[in-house]
Amino acid sequence: MTVQAVGAAAGVPDDGAVARLESHVARVVKGKPEVIRQAVVCLLARGHMLIEDVPGVGKTTLAQALARSLGLDFQRIQFTSDLLPSDILGVSVYRQDSHDFEFVRGPVFANVVLADEINRTSPKTQSALLEAMSERRVSVDRIRHELPEPFVVMATQNPLEYVGTFPLPESQLDRFMMSLFLGYPPEEEERKLLLSGGVDDVLATMEPAISRQEILGLQKGADAVTVSEKLVNYILALAAETRGSRDYRLGVSTRGVQNLVRASQAMALCEGRKFVIPDDVQRLVVPVLSHRIVLNGGSATLIAAREAIQTLVRRVPVPV
């Protein structure tokens, strides 16, 4: 069954929106179809994504390409050491003509927010995003303001750079549904990139490939995908391994388990199914869980966390 057939059954637009979106992003993110699929899955599961990798491999390019491919309001925030919470959320300004304060909305009031180099700002400013990411609203001067729907934060950071950075606390990391890892492009794709002169011109002229209504419809379609009790037990068993082992100082949270279920539903939809299979979970368990764990006594790098999750997957029996 195709994704169009599944989408039609769930009231989702049936014109190949997922394939169109992925092929559009692939115009500038070369040789990374699985990373693009993970980013689309995160979007359809109503999650936020953290793109972690070394400089110069396309973290910001991926975020911008996905944002430009969506028919949504987009704002980019360059995180720096002097950035203030009001620079993100907005500020109340006194109007002389009305003798009253007016709230001027900040860049967080957009459908897609790119938080570029998020770990370069202070914890106080980082925390300004916590309420927005978990509740889709912000509180300023004791007044709550709803954020637009859909709402997604795409953040980038270099995990190997420590000078002038502030590591994200676990509470902030846990609000990201996925941590994506690009890696270097395949040699042939990198050669084509060099010969073509780069992708800046293509990125600058990208038009939306999918509308807001199509995105909302696909998100509803993902919600309707069936998850069997056996698969729920499998996901809980994966989480339990991180909570009961001496290898882990911090295991997977309940939010992490919920995110893995939602992401698996979105993956099944993208694959054209109305039900989740173990392969959906296994394709997503590393990007969904690796940034939520803290290892005991060993390396705290992103690579070590990913390897630990991969070992965990091999150890937990797959339901049949």
BAMI-133832 format. One record per residue (C-alpha): x, y, z; chain; residue number from 1; residue in three letters. Coordinates in nm, 3 decimals. Example, Ala and Ser with C-alpha at 12.3 -4.5 7.8 and 13.67 -1.06 7.14 Angstrom:
% BAMI-133832
+---------+---------+---------+----+-----+-----+
|       x |       y |       z | ch |   i |  aa |
+---------+---------+---------+----+-----+-----+
|   1.230 |  -0.450 |   0.780 |  A |   1 | ala |
|   1.367 |  -0.106 |   0.714 |  A |   2 | ser |
+---------+---------+---------+----+-----+-----+
% end
This chain:
% BAMI-133832
+---------+---------+---------+----+-----+-----+
|       x |       y |       z | ch |   i |  aa |
+---------+---------+---------+----+-----+-----+
|   0.000 |   0.000 |   0.000 |  A |   1 | met |
|   0.133 |   0.344 |  -0.091 |  A |   2 | thr |
|   0.151 |   0.647 |   0.137 |  A |   3 | val |
|  -0.113 |   0.808 |  -0.085 |  A |   4 | gln |
|  -0.354 |   0.521 |  -0.017 |  A |   5 | ala |
|  -0.288 |   0.536 |   0.356 |  A |   6 | val |
|  -0.327 |   0.912 |   0.350 |  A |   7 | gly |
|  -0.656 |   0.897 |   0.166 |  A |   8 | ala |
|  -0.791 |   0.648 |   0.419 |  A |   9 | ala |
|  -0.697 |   0.883 |   0.702 |  A |  10 | ala |
|  -0.820 |   1.200 |   0.533 |  A |  11 | gly |
|  -0.470 |   1.305 |   0.426 |  A |  12 | val |
|  -0.396 |   1.474 |   0.091 |  A |  13 | pro |
|  -0.327 |   1.195 |  -0.161 |  A |  14 | asp |
|  -0.093 |   1.363 |  -0.409 |  A |  15 | asp |
|   0.242 |   1.224 |  -0.292 |  A |  16 | gly |
|   0.319 |   1.506 |  -0.050 |  A |  17 | ala |
|   0.583 |   1.309 |   0.145 |  A |  18 | val |
|   0.779 |   1.204 |  -0.164 |  A |  19 | ala |
|   0.754 |   1.556 |  -0.304 |  A |  20 | arg |
|   0.886 |   1.707 |   0.018 |  A |  21 | leu |
|   1.175 |   1.462 |   0.046 |  A |  22 | glu |
|   1.284 |   1.503 |  -0.316 |  A |  23 | ser |
|   1.269 |   1.881 |  -0.276 |  A |  24 | his |
|   1.504 |   1.875 |   0.025 |  A |  25 | val |
|   1.732 |   1.625 |  -0.154 |  A |  26 | ala |
|   1.806 |   1.891 |  -0.417 |  A |  27 | arg |
|   2.047 |   2.055 |  -0.170 |  A |  28 | val |
|   2.116 |   1.782 |   0.088 |  A |  29 | val |
|   2.296 |   1.530 |  -0.129 |  A |  30 | lys |
|   2.341 |   1.160 |  -0.053 |  A |  31 | gly |
|   2.150 |   1.163 |   0.278 |  A |  32 | lys |
|   1.806 |   1.009 |   0.210 |  A |  33 | pro |
|   1.776 |   0.848 |   0.554 |  A |  34 | glu |
|   1.853 |   1.174 |   0.737 |  A |  35 | val |
|   1.598 |   1.355 |   0.520 |  A |  36 | ile |
|   1.341 |   1.083 |   0.598 |  A |  37 | arg |
|   1.412 |   1.118 |   0.971 |  A |  38 | gln |
|   1.364 |   1.497 |   0.951 |  A |  39 | ala |
|   1.032 |   1.456 |   0.767 |  A |  40 | val |
|   0.920 |   1.192 |   1.020 |  A |  41 | val |
|   1.002 |   1.432 |   1.304 |  A |  42 | cys |
|   0.792 |   1.702 |   1.139 |  A |  43 | leu |
|   0.494 |   1.471 |   1.084 |  A |  44 | leu |
|   0.519 |   1.347 |   1.445 |  A |  45 | ala |
|   0.497 |   1.708 |   1.571 |  A |  46 | arg |
|   0.847 |   1.691 |   1.713 |  A |  47 | gly |
|   1.147 |   1.921 |   1.735 |  A |  48 | his |
|   1.486 |   1.823 |   1.594 |  A |  49 | met |
|   1.844 |   1.886 |   1.707 |  A |  50 | leu |
|   2.099 |   1.858 |   1.426 |  A |  51 | ile |
|   2.438 |   1.779 |   1.578 |  A |  52 | glu |
|   2.762 |   1.742 |   1.383 |  A |  53 | asp |
|   3.101 |   1.891 |   1.309 |  A |  54 | val |
|   3.118 |   2.225 |   1.124 |  A |  55 | pro |
|   3.066 |   2.242 |   0.751 |  A |  56 | gly |
|   2.871 |   1.922 |   0.679 |  A |  57 | val |
|   2.534 |   2.087 |   0.613 |  A |  58 | gly |
|   2.348 |   2.118 |   0.944 |  A |  59 | lys |
|   2.209 |   2.464 |   0.869 |  A |  60 | thr |
|   2.158 |   2.374 |   0.504 |  A |  61 | thr |
|   1.935 |   2.080 |   0.601 |  A |  62 | leu |
|   1.730 |   2.297 |   0.837 |  A |  63 | ala |
|   1.693 |   2.577 |   0.582 |  A |  64 | gln |
|   1.608 |   2.339 |   0.296 |  A |  65 | ala |
|   1.334 |   2.174 |   0.500 |  A |  66 | leu |
|   1.200 |   2.509 |   0.617 |  A |  67 | ala |
|   1.196 |   2.656 |   0.265 |  A |  68 | arg |
|   1.020 |   2.344 |   0.133 |  A |  69 | ser |
|   0.727 |   2.402 |   0.367 |  A |  70 | leu |
|   0.453 |   2.653 |   0.296 |  A |  71 | gly |
|   0.493 |   2.798 |   0.645 |  A |  72 | leu |
|   0.617 |   3.109 |   0.824 |  A |  73 | asp |
|   0.991 |   3.070 |   0.891 |  A |  74 | phe |
|   1.224 |   3.256 |   1.125 |  A |  75 | gln |
|   1.596 |   3.205 |   1.186 |  A |  76 | arg |
|   1.756 |   3.300 |   1.519 |  A |  77 | ile |
|   2.136 |   3.314 |   1.533 |  A |  78 | gln |
|   2.218 |   3.222 |   1.893 |  A |  79 | phe |
|   2.504 |   3.425 |   2.042 |  A |  80 | thr |
|   2.639 |   3.484 |   2.391 |  A |  81 | ser |
|   2.459 |   3.820 |   2.424 |  A |  82 | asp |
|   2.117 |   3.697 |   2.308 |  A |  83 | leu |
|   1.838 |   3.768 |   2.559 |  A |  84 | leu |
|   1.509 |   3.578 |   2.621 |  A |  85 | pro |
|   1.317 |   3.882 |   2.496 |  A |  86 | ser |
|   1.505 |   3.857 |   2.164 |  A |  87 | asp |
|   1.331 |   3.521 |   2.118 |  A |  88 | ile |
|   0.993 |   3.562 |   2.287 |  A |  89 | leu |
|   0.921 |   3.930 |   2.233 |  A |  90 | gly |
|   0.878 |   4.230 |   2.460 |  A |  91 | val |
|   0.606 |   4.462 |   2.590 |  A |  92 | ser |
|   0.645 |   4.816 |   2.454 |  A |  93 | val |
|   0.473 |   5.121 |   2.599 |  A |  94 | tyr |
|   0.267 |   5.310 |   2.337 |  A |  95 | arg |
|   0.244 |   5.681 |   2.406 |  A |  96 | gln |
|  -0.068 |   5.728 |   2.194 |  A |  97 | asp |
|  -0.273 |   5.463 |   2.373 |  A |  98 | ser |
|  -0.104 |   5.497 |   2.715 |  A |  99 | his |
|  -0.080 |   5.120 |   2.732 |  A | 100 | asp |
|   0.170 |   4.839 |   2.681 |  A | 101 | phe |
|   0.163 |   4.643 |   2.355 |  A | 102 | glu |
|   0.325 |   4.302 |   2.321 |  A | 103 | phe |
|   0.557 |   4.286 |   2.019 |  A | 104 | val |
|   0.601 |   3.922 |   1.922 |  A | 105 | arg |
|   0.948 |   3.778 |   1.882 |  A | 106 | gly |
|   1.072 |   3.536 |   1.615 |  A | 107 | pro |
|   0.949 |   3.231 |   1.810 |  A | 108 | val |
|   0.599 |   3.316 |   1.680 |  A | 109 | phe |
|   0.658 |   3.131 |   1.354 |  A | 110 | ala |
|   0.569 |   2.784 |   1.228 |  A | 111 | asn |
|   0.933 |   2.687 |   1.176 |  A | 112 | val |
|   1.205 |   2.832 |   1.399 |  A | 113 | val |
|   1.571 |   2.766 |   1.319 |  A | 114 | leu |
|   1.780 |   2.801 |   1.635 |  A | 115 | ala |
|   2.124 |   2.815 |   1.477 |  A | 116 | asp |
|   2.415 |   2.717 |   1.706 |  A | 117 | glu |
|   2.181 |   2.694 |   2.003 |  A | 118 | ile |
|   2.459 |   2.606 |   2.247 |  A | 119 | asn |
|   2.632 |   2.943 |   2.196 |  A | 120 | arg |
|   2.386 |   3.128 |   2.419 |  A | 121 | thr |
|   2.345 |   3.127 |   2.796 |  A | 122 | ser |
|   2.126 |   2.875 |   2.985 |  A | 123 | pro |
|   1.889 |   3.159 |   3.074 |  A | 124 | lys |
|   1.824 |   3.230 |   2.707 |  A | 125 | thr |
|   1.812 |   2.860 |   2.616 |  A | 126 | gln |
|   1.539 |   2.811 |   2.875 |  A | 127 | ser |
|   1.321 |   3.065 |   2.695 |  A | 128 | ala |
|   1.238 |   2.788 |   2.450 |  A | 129 | leu |
|   1.134 |   2.527 |   2.708 |  A | 130 | leu |
|   0.768 |   2.626 |   2.739 |  A | 131 | glu |
|   0.738 |   2.688 |   2.365 |  A | 132 | ala |
|   0.873 |   2.344 |   2.279 |  A | 133 | met |
|   0.668 |   2.146 |   2.530 |  A | 134 | ser |
|   0.339 |   2.338 |   2.538 |  A | 135 | glu |
|   0.332 |   2.532 |   2.209 |  A | 136 | arg |
|   0.286 |   2.861 |   2.393 |  A | 137 | arg |
|   0.491 |   3.123 |   2.576 |  A | 138 | val |
|   0.427 |   3.329 |   2.888 |  A | 139 | ser |
|   0.532 |   3.696 |   2.894 |  A | 140 | val |
|   0.432 |   3.939 |   3.169 |  A | 141 | asp |
|   0.200 |   3.674 |   3.318 |  A | 142 | arg |
|   0.008 |   3.646 |   2.990 |  A | 143 | ile |
|   0.010 |   3.328 |   2.784 |  A | 144 | arg |
|   0.040 |   3.355 |   2.409 |  A | 145 | his |
|  -0.041 |   3.059 |   2.183 |  A | 146 | glu |
|   0.203 |   2.966 |   1.909 |  A | 147 | leu |
|   0.092 |   2.891 |   1.552 |  A | 148 | pro |
|   0.012 |   2.539 |   1.437 |  A | 149 | glu |
|   0.215 |   2.354 |   1.325 |  A | 150 | pro |
|   0.517 |   2.462 |   1.529 |  A | 151 | phe |
|   0.863 |   2.307 |   1.506 |  A | 152 | val |
|   1.204 |   2.408 |   1.638 |  A | 153 | val |
|   1.507 |   2.298 |   1.435 |  A | 154 | met |
|   1.827 |   2.359 |   1.630 |  A | 155 | ala |
|   2.189 |   2.309 |   1.525 |  A | 156 | thr |
|   2.500 |   2.269 |   1.735 |  A | 157 | gln |
|   2.859 |   2.150 |   1.709 |  A | 158 | asn |
|   2.909 |   1.894 |   1.989 |  A | 159 | pro |
|   3.290 |   1.902 |   1.961 |  A | 160 | leu |
|   3.334 |   2.277 |   2.015 |  A | 161 | glu |
|   3.353 |   2.389 |   2.378 |  A | 162 | tyr |
|   3.503 |   2.741 |   2.373 |  A | 163 | val |
|   3.226 |   2.997 |   2.412 |  A | 164 | gly |
|   2.948 |   2.737 |   2.434 |  A | 165 | thr |
|   2.697 |   2.633 |   2.699 |  A | 166 | phe |
|   2.603 |   2.262 |   2.689 |  A | 167 | pro |
|   2.229 |   2.203 |   2.667 |  A | 168 | leu |
|   2.086 |   2.072 |   2.996 |  A | 169 | pro |
|   1.911 |   1.735 |   2.997 |  A | 170 | glu |
|   1.570 |   1.900 |   3.040 |  A | 171 | ser |
|   1.625 |   2.093 |   2.717 |  A | 172 | gln |
|   1.762 |   1.794 |   2.526 |  A | 173 | leu |
|   1.461 |   1.585 |   2.629 |  A | 174 | asp |
|   1.229 |   1.826 |   2.449 |  A | 175 | arg |
|   1.387 |   1.743 |   2.116 |  A | 176 | phe |
|   1.217 |   1.443 |   1.957 |  A | 177 | met |
|   1.523 |   1.356 |   1.748 |  A | 178 | met |
|   1.894 |   1.421 |   1.734 |  A | 179 | ser |
|   2.005 |   1.399 |   1.372 |  A | 180 | leu |
|   2.361 |   1.323 |   1.260 |  A | 181 | phe |
|   2.459 |   1.411 |   0.903 |  A | 182 | leu |
|   2.816 |   1.291 |   0.868 |  A | 183 | gly |
|   3.030 |   1.359 |   0.565 |  A | 184 | tyr |
|   2.867 |   1.321 |   0.223 |  A | 185 | pro |
|   2.951 |   1.023 |  -0.001 |  A | 186 | pro |
|   3.264 |   1.089 |  -0.209 |  A | 187 | glu |
|   3.077 |   1.096 |  -0.540 |  A | 188 | glu |
|   2.819 |   1.342 |  -0.408 |  A | 189 | glu |
|   3.094 |   1.562 |  -0.265 |  A | 190 | glu |
|   3.268 |   1.559 |  -0.605 |  A | 191 | arg |
|   2.945 |   1.668 |  -0.777 |  A | 192 | lys |
|   2.905 |   1.942 |  -0.517 |  A | 193 | leu |
|   3.252 |   2.078 |  -0.588 |  A | 194 | leu |
|   3.207 |   2.065 |  -0.965 |  A | 195 | leu |
|   2.866 |   2.237 |  -0.950 |  A | 196 | ser |
|   2.989 |   2.523 |  -0.733 |  A | 197 | gly |
|   2.768 |   2.443 |  -0.433 |  A | 198 | gly |
|   2.398 |   2.459 |  -0.355 |  A | 199 | val |
|   2.360 |   2.818 |  -0.233 |  A | 200 | asp |
|   2.182 |   2.934 |  -0.548 |  A | 201 | asp |
|   1.940 |   2.640 |  -0.539 |  A | 202 | val |
|   1.869 |   2.698 |  -0.170 |  A | 203 | leu |
|   1.807 |   3.070 |  -0.221 |  A | 204 | ala |
|   1.546 |   3.008 |  -0.492 |  A | 205 | thr |
|   1.364 |   2.711 |  -0.335 |  A | 206 | met |
|   0.987 |   2.734 |  -0.338 |  A | 207 | glu |
|   0.747 |   2.549 |  -0.102 |  A | 208 | pro |
|   0.683 |   2.188 |  -0.204 |  A | 209 | ala |
|   0.401 |   2.122 |   0.042 |  A | 210 | ile |
|   0.124 |   2.338 |   0.188 |  A | 211 | ser |
|   0.025 |   2.399 |   0.548 |  A | 212 | arg |
|  -0.299 |   2.202 |   0.505 |  A | 213 | gln |
|  -0.108 |   1.906 |   0.365 |  A | 214 | glu |
|   0.128 |   1.909 |   0.664 |  A | 215 | ile |
|  -0.160 |   1.921 |   0.911 |  A | 216 | leu |
|  -0.335 |   1.641 |   0.723 |  A | 217 | gly |
|  -0.025 |   1.421 |   0.729 |  A | 218 | leu |
|   0.018 |   1.484 |   1.101 |  A | 219 | gln |
|  -0.339 |   1.367 |   1.161 |  A | 220 | lys |
|  -0.272 |   1.066 |   0.942 |  A | 221 | gly |
|   0.031 |   0.974 |   1.154 |  A | 222 | ala |
|  -0.181 |   0.995 |   1.470 |  A | 223 | asp |
|  -0.419 |   0.736 |   1.321 |  A | 224 | ala |
|  -0.149 |   0.474 |   1.255 |  A | 225 | val |
|  -0.196 |   0.164 |   1.472 |  A | 226 | thr |
|   0.066 |   0.055 |   1.728 |  A | 227 | val |
|   0.018 |  -0.300 |   1.861 |  A | 228 | ser |
|   0.057 |  -0.390 |   2.227 |  A | 229 | glu |
|   0.356 |  -0.610 |   2.139 |  A | 230 | lys |
|   0.537 |  -0.315 |   1.991 |  A | 231 | leu |
|   0.453 |  -0.097 |   2.290 |  A | 232 | val |
|   0.605 |  -0.365 |   2.514 |  A | 233 | asn |
|   0.912 |  -0.376 |   2.287 |  A | 234 | tyr |
|   0.962 |  -0.001 |   2.318 |  A | 235 | ile |
|   0.919 |  -0.019 |   2.695 |  A | 236 | leu |
|   1.177 |  -0.300 |   2.709 |  A | 237 | ala |
|   1.426 |  -0.081 |   2.521 |  A | 238 | leu |
|   1.369 |   0.202 |   2.767 |  A | 239 | ala |
|   1.395 |  -0.032 |   3.067 |  A | 240 | ala |
|   1.743 |  -0.140 |   2.955 |  A | 241 | glu |
|   1.865 |   0.218 |   2.993 |  A | 242 | thr |
|   1.700 |   0.262 |   3.332 |  A | 243 | arg |
|   1.817 |  -0.055 |   3.503 |  A | 244 | gly |
|   2.174 |  -0.085 |   3.376 |  A | 245 | ser |
|   2.485 |   0.038 |   3.552 |  A | 246 | arg |
|   2.614 |   0.157 |   3.217 |  A | 247 | asp |
|   2.367 |   0.446 |   3.225 |  A | 248 | tyr |
|   2.366 |   0.738 |   3.469 |  A | 249 | arg |
|   2.045 |   0.872 |   3.312 |  A | 250 | leu |
|   1.798 |   0.653 |   3.127 |  A | 251 | gly |
|   1.527 |   0.729 |   2.876 |  A | 252 | val |
|   1.242 |   0.946 |   3.006 |  A | 253 | ser |
|   0.871 |   0.882 |   2.964 |  A | 254 | thr |
|   0.866 |   1.166 |   2.712 |  A | 255 | arg |
|   1.134 |   0.979 |   2.517 |  A | 256 | gly |
|   0.920 |   0.665 |   2.508 |  A | 257 | val |
|   0.619 |   0.865 |   2.388 |  A | 258 | gln |
|   0.830 |   1.031 |   2.121 |  A | 259 | asn |
|   0.952 |   0.695 |   1.993 |  A | 260 | leu |
|   0.593 |   0.575 |   1.954 |  A | 261 | val |
|   0.485 |   0.892 |   1.772 |  A | 262 | arg |
|   0.789 |   0.888 |   1.546 |  A | 263 | ala |
|   0.729 |   0.521 |   1.460 |  A | 264 | ser |
|   0.373 |   0.605 |   1.361 |  A | 265 | gln |
|   0.499 |   0.880 |   1.129 |  A | 266 | ala |
|   0.759 |   0.645 |   0.980 |  A | 267 | met |
|   0.491 |   0.386 |   0.906 |  A | 268 | ala |
|   0.282 |   0.653 |   0.733 |  A | 269 | leu |
|   0.580 |   0.757 |   0.519 |  A | 270 | cys |
|   0.631 |   0.391 |   0.426 |  A | 271 | glu |
|   0.266 |   0.359 |   0.320 |  A | 272 | gly |
|   0.139 |   0.150 |   0.611 |  A | 273 | arg |
|  -0.145 |   0.195 |   0.859 |  A | 274 | lys |
|   0.042 |   0.002 |   1.129 |  A | 275 | phe |
|   0.387 |   0.012 |   1.291 |  A | 276 | val |
|   0.634 |  -0.275 |   1.250 |  A | 277 | ile |
|   0.957 |  -0.343 |   1.449 |  A | 278 | pro |
|   1.169 |  -0.208 |   1.163 |  A | 279 | asp |
|   1.009 |   0.136 |   1.208 |  A | 280 | asp |
|   1.115 |   0.140 |   1.572 |  A | 281 | val |
|   1.467 |   0.016 |   1.500 |  A | 282 | gln |
|   1.524 |   0.281 |   1.231 |  A | 283 | arg |
|   1.434 |   0.554 |   1.479 |  A | 284 | leu |
|   1.557 |   0.431 |   1.816 |  A | 285 | val |
|   1.904 |   0.589 |   1.778 |  A | 286 | val |
|   1.795 |   0.941 |   1.671 |  A | 287 | pro |
|   1.509 |   0.945 |   1.923 |  A | 288 | val |
|   1.689 |   0.805 |   2.229 |  A | 289 | leu |
|   2.064 |   0.872 |   2.198 |  A | 290 | ser |
|   2.053 |   1.237 |   2.310 |  A | 291 | his |
|   1.840 |   1.151 |   2.616 |  A | 292 | arg |
|   2.085 |   0.915 |   2.787 |  A | 293 | ile |
|   2.393 |   0.983 |   3.000 |  A | 294 | val |
|   2.655 |   0.707 |   3.019 |  A | 295 | leu |
|   2.838 |   0.614 |   3.335 |  A | 296 | asn |
|   3.214 |   0.647 |   3.358 |  A | 297 | gly |
|   3.286 |   0.653 |   2.988 |  A | 298 | gly |
|   3.282 |   0.896 |   2.702 |  A | 299 | ser |
|   3.000 |   1.149 |   2.691 |  A | 300 | ala |
|   3.027 |   1.205 |   2.317 |  A | 301 | thr |
|   2.742 |   1.178 |   2.072 |  A | 302 | leu |
|   2.913 |   0.883 |   1.901 |  A | 303 | ile |
|   2.941 |   0.691 |   2.229 |  A | 304 | ala |
|   2.571 |   0.746 |   2.305 |  A | 305 | ala |
|   2.470 |   0.626 |   1.959 |  A | 306 | arg |
|   2.686 |   0.315 |   1.990 |  A | 307 | glu |
|   2.533 |   0.239 |   2.331 |  A | 308 | ala |
|   2.180 |   0.256 |   2.186 |  A | 309 | ile |
|   2.280 |   0.036 |   1.892 |  A | 310 | gln |
|   2.417 |  -0.224 |   2.136 |  A | 311 | thr |
|   2.093 |  -0.205 |   2.333 |  A | 312 | leu |
|   1.886 |  -0.272 |   2.018 |  A | 313 | val |
|   2.090 |  -0.585 |   1.942 |  A | 314 | arg |
|   2.036 |  -0.712 |   2.296 |  A | 315 | arg |
|   1.657 |  -0.669 |   2.330 |  A | 316 | val |
|   1.452 |  -0.943 |   2.156 |  A | 317 | pro |
|   1.233 |  -0.829 |   1.867 |  A | 318 | val |
|   0.863 |  -0.921 |   1.899 |  A | 319 | pro |
|   0.730 |  -1.174 |   1.648 |  A | 320 | val |
+---------+---------+---------+----+-----+-----+
% end
